[in-house]
């Protein structure tokens, strides 16, 4: 027996999430069906609010609900350092450490010719502009270890070689090919503290 179409559509929606298969999607759908109406409405509103309220910060590229994200709007942060990350999720991974009070720059990916991602597809030009306009003294490259991360780091180093800025890279205690979101906080914290200057 098949589920009613609207219920099956809900299951199919949950299956779009990473790691969610048929059984888990069914459990999520039944849970949502059994929630009290006000909680179900809150859940639906939260999904709708993402579409209408979440935008990209024009300065750093992180998610925001206003013209400037909370991090760029925080005047207590170190304005001399920018930590360059691959995606928005990485910003919040580092933020959860609670020891890193600086600004960020989200590239929106890594250089990968095999996947058709070239330097102009990333927000590298806006990074260079920020470094010049904001008199940045240090750029920390906190990119995923591996071919794409190393290629992107080398490219950024090359275009910044004439700028008066120190370029460092998080320590390579981070395993090659590791996804930042699966690393424990101590590994990330040590990688930040023991970052190396790139010559």
N, C-alpha and C positions, 0 to 999 in steps of 0.2 A: 504494500500500500504506500502510495506516495504522500508526502506532506502537502498541505495546501500551498498554493504558489507563493503567497506572501511570506509564509514561514520558510519555504525553501529558499526564497530570495535572501532572507536574513541569514540563513546558514551559509549560502554562497558568499555573502558579504563578509562574514567572519573568516571564511577560508582564504580571503585575500591577505590576512595577516601572516607574517613569517612564523613558521612552526605550528600553525593551526591546521590540523587535518579535519576529516569528516566528523569523527567522534567528538573532538573538542569543540568544533563549530556547532554541533548539535547541542552540546551541554550549554554553551554560551547562549544559544537561541532560546532554549527552554528556561534558562535562568532569567533572561530578559523578559520572557513572557510571564513568568511568575512574580516578577517584581511588583511592588506597590505602584499604583499609577503615577504618583508624584515623582518617585525615583526613576521610573521609566521615562517620564517626561524630561527630567533633569538630564538623563543620559542622552536622549535624542537632541536636546538643546545644546549640550556640550559638543556633539558632533557637528551640528549646524553652525555653532559659534566659531569652530575652527575655520570653516569656509569663509565666514563673513568678517571675522575679527583678526585672524592671524595674517600678518604680512611679513615682508622681509625688511630688516633695518637697512636703509640706504647707505649707512656708514660702514658697518662691519659684515652685513650679510646674514646675521643671526635672525631668528624669528622675533617678532615684536607685535604688540597690539597698538602701537602708536608710531609716529614718524621716526622715533629714535628708540632703540631697545633699552631695557633696564641697565644693561652693562655700559653701553655708550653714554647713558645719561647719569651714571654714577661718578660724581666728581671726586670721590675718595680713592679711586683706583689710580694705580701708577700709569701715568700718561706717556712715559718714555719707552714703554715696552709693548710690543704687539706679539701675541701668540697666534701663529698661523695654523689653522686646522683644516681638515678636509671637508667636514660638513657640520651642520648645526648641532647634531647630536653630540659631537665631540666637545663642543663648548660646554654643554651641561655635564658631561663626564668630568671635565677638569674642574668645573665649578663645584661639583659635589665633594671634591677633595677639601675645599674650604681653606686652602693655603696659598691660592694663586690669585692675587688681587691686581690683575692687569687688564689690558684691552685685548680683544680678539679680532681676527680677520678670517672669515669663512671663504674658502676657495670655491666651494661648490663642486668638488671632485678632485681627481688627480689626472695628470697628463698620461694618456694611454692611447697611443696611435692605433693599437689593435682594436680598440673600442671606438675609434674615431673621435677621441677627446684630445684636442690640441690646446696649447697655451691660451689662445684667444677665446676658448670656450669657458675659461675659468676667470675669476675676478682678480687676476694678477695685476692688470693695469691700475685698478683702483687701489690695490695694496701699495704700489709704487707711489701713487698720488698721495696717499695718506702719510707715507714715510717722509715725503718731501714737505708737505704742508704742515704736518704736526711735529716736525723735528724729532722723529723717533730715533732713539739711541740704540735700541736692540730689537732684533726680530728673532723670535724663537720659532723654529720649524718643528711643529709637533704633528708630523705626518706619519701615516701608517708605514712601517718598515716593509720593504719589498721593492720590486722593480719600479712600479708606478710612483711610489712615495719618494724613492731615491732620484728618479728622473725629474720629478717636480721640484725637489729640493735643489738639485743641480741647476735647473733652469732659473729658479729664483735667485740663487747665489750669483749666477752669471749676470742677470740683469741689474743686480744691486751692487756689482763690484765697484762702480764709480761713485756710489753713494757713501756718505760718511756714517755708516751704520754697522754695528756689530751683529753678526749673524751666528746664532747658536742653534743647536739641534738637540732634542731630548736624547738622553743617554740610551744606548742600544741594549739596555737590559730588557727592552720590549722585544719579544720574540719576532723573528722575521715572519711577515705575513699575518701577524696577529691583528684582529679587529679590536680597536680601542675599547669598545663597549664590553668586551669580555675579560679585560684585564682588571686585576684587583687594585684598590686604591693605593696601597703601599707601593706597588710596582710603578704606578704612574707618578706618584709623589717623588719617589727616588729618581725616576727618569728626568723629571723636571729639575730637581735640585742638582743633579749631576750632569746637566746639559753641557755639551761641548761646543766650543767656538769653532766655526768652520772657516778654514783659511783659503 
